[in-house]
């Protein structure tokens, strides 16, 4: 039996808020309250699709109420009319829809506007919203939630979720399940998440567990508490005990009985749409816009040459438009071509770019090209003028103002930063303390310095924070503090998106072997218990200016790690005093790396190398 349960409110925890086009292709643009849809499938299909996504979004606005997108830009949907049109952009041979985190907005791309493609599109839309929420959901929860929501179907003024997914049920009935402890521990590097022959059970079991937690009579009453505990970072096993007083074995038994039962709940939700959602604006898509959409898809899908050709084609057709210049600039920036990136960014700015993110990245390029802080201040000021809520730009601008001695304005922009990652907190409070100290605001300086000490993680940071507090309390010489900030003038923004990218270099990175007693005395040795280890085959060394990226094949998966200062890397197992790394592909060698976990999304690295040992 399959029963339908009416619901006035969501049972979901609010904490998880989470070939180039030819002239014959007639692109339409449909615009509703929250979406822009570009399609070649015609007006009727376009209306159908944009209404569907507005209905889905309205459901999510109730179920995921803590979404905190940094951009007000509508989600952009690109829907083709055939597999032939879609094929040049398809990420793999199986995907009928996919999601891309865009340059200044998010994209959902669909092979066609067909009912069988909507579940995949909704699955990807769920990931988009969870990412926007800022909540670090465990992998099993994220994927299970996306699978559950993929069953969403509109019914007039309501939507229904909870239908069983036949393919997932069959997988669970024909294969051995993962133990609950294993399921809860799966991360993005796990073979259960990445290997096709194992991922099927992982996805199916994650969906089944979420279905039971959110919709079953036994579990749904405490689901909100459980989800809140997970969002706080509590391990899944502990969250189950605190919310349900159940062990993993008990949860496993309940899940088995649930999937082999005869009654499952679905839920109906009311939806409320605005007039523009049901009657979107429709017009032929301007050629500049449709051309840029396709070029962006190529670029975001890492099809660089296709993207470059399309951007150049659009730039030739619309020479006074800043958009293709910005696209070419971003493409060059991602390829570490600083000269080309600077040229295209400058041209986009000259043509009147209205994109705040473009100016932020332009500032990063100027920084890497050795430009003075005064130039960065001008560019970043344009970014925050266009978007007064641009947190990262305010933070970056504050540090640049700090370097120019404009302490009052630095404090002003520091004060506009309301959210940040934990790894950014030390440099933020350190800079804020110094600015207040130079303004002779001793109490504010001391408060910020104490916060910097709280968030200091590495031995060097701890030493800096303690020295900062000492100088403030003793009303010491400000130059003592200034040296820690000016030693590497822009190090304070190194963790900002894009800031870690470096231009390529042909120089050989040289690692100096430290004697054993020197290694023990090294300040970082005190934190050695925190080092993680990866073993594998060194395949590639990327020389990116001051940054060196090592690519290692470990357990059939490539892992990337960064060296930000060769002088801090311990060389083990070598009789030589130095070790030269040759840039480029490597003769396969077994290597063991110790590293500190400090992921950098732009570099694609998972941490900073502490030691290296070749076998």
C-alpha positions, 0 to 999 in steps of 0.5 A: 500500500502506498499512502499519501499524507497531507502536510501543512508544513515541511517535515524537513529541517530548516537548517539544511538550506541549503558543436556551437549553436547554428543560425537555425537554432532559435533561442528563446529566453523566458524569465520568471521570478527566480529563473532565466530559461534559455531553450531551443525547444519552443515556447510551450515546452519552455513555459512547462519547464520554467513553471516546473522549476518555480514549483520546485523552488517554492517547495524548497523555500519552505523546506530549506529556509536557510539558503544564503546565496551570495548572489541575487542572480537568477538560476539559469536553465539551459534546455536543448531540444535534442540529444544532438544539440546537447552532446557537445556540452554533456559531461559524460555519456550518461548525464541527461542533466547536470549542474554547474557553479557558474562565474556569477550564477548557477546553471542547470543544463538539460538534454531536453524538456522531457518528463524523464529528465526532470528527476535528474535536474531536480537532483542537481538543483538540490545540490545547488541549494544545499551548496548555497546554504553554507551547511556542510552536509555529510555526503550520504545525507546530501545525496540521499536528500537529492534522490528523495527530492528528485521524486518531486511532482507537481499536482495542480497547486500542490507538489508531492514527494516520496514516490519509490524509485524502482531502480534504487529498490531493485539495487537494494534487493539484489545487492549486499547493503553497506553497514550503516557505520560505513554509509555514514563515513563515506566522503567524496574521496571514497570508492563507494562514492566514486566507483560505479560498481560500488556507488549504486548501493551507496546512492540507493541506501542513502535514498532509502535511509533519508526516505525512512527518516523524513517520511516514516511514522517511526522516525520523522518526528525527530528528524528535525533534531537529527538534521540539526545535530548533523549540521552542527558537525556531530558524527552520524552515529552520535546524532542517531543516538542523541535524536533517536537513542538508537545504535547503528545496528538498530537503525540498520534493522529498522531500515531493512524492515522499512524497505521490505514493508508494504506501506510507504508515505508520500507527502503533499505540499501546498505551493504559492506562486507569483503571477510572473511564475505562471506567466513568464516574460518571453522573448527571442534570446538576444544573440549576445546573450545566447552566445555568451550562455553557450560560451560559458557552458564550454568554459565551466565544463573545462572545454577550454578551446571550444570556450575560447573560440566561442568567446572570440566569435561573440567578441568579434560580433559585438566588439563594444560588449564587455561580456566576451572580454570578461569571459576571455579574461576568466578563461586566461585566469584559470589557465594562469595566463596573467598577461592575457587575463590582465589585458582582457579584464582591463578591456572589459572594465573599459567597456563598462563591466557591471559584474562585481565578481569580474573586478574581484578577479581582476584585482587578483590578477593585478596582485599576481602581476605585482601591481601596487595596492593602490591599483587593487583598491581602485578595482576592489572599490568598484566591486563593492560599489556594484555589490555592497554585500560582496563579503569577499571583496570587502575583506580583500579591500580591507587588507589592501587598505591596510597596506596603504595605511588607510586604517580607518577605511580598512576598519570600515570594510572589515566591519562589512564582513559578516561571514567567513570560513574558519581558516580565514578568521585568524588573518581577518582578526589579526588585520583588524587588530592592527588597524585599530591599534594604529587608530589608537583604539586599544580596546577594539584592538585587544578584542580583535587580537584575542579573537586572532589568538583563538583562531590561530592554528599553526605555530607561526600564527600562534606566535604572531597572535601572542606577539600582537597581544603583548604589543597592544597590552604594553602599548609597544612599537607598532612596527613590531606588529607591522612587520608580521603584516608587511613581510608578505604584503598580500599573504593575508588574502591568500585564502580568498577565492582566486588569490592562490592562483599563480602564473606558471614558472619554468624554475625548478622547485628546490627542497632543502633536506633538514637535519633530524635535529633541525626538523625536530626544532622546527616550529611546525613540529609541535603540530605534527600530530595533525599531519595527514599522510597520502601514499602513491605515485607522483605523476605531475609537478605543476610549477605555478610561480611561488606555488608548486602543485604535486599530483599523486595517484593514490588508490586509483584516484588523483590527489593534488597537494600544494607546496607554498614554501619549499623551505618548510618542507622536510625531505626524508629518505634522501642522502642529498642535501637538496631535492630538485623537482622537475616541472611537468610529467614525472617518471613514475616514482612512489612517494609518501607525503605528509600534509596539513588539511587546507583545501583550496578549491581553485588550485584543486588541492587538499592540503599543504605539504609538510614532508616528502619521501621517495621510495 
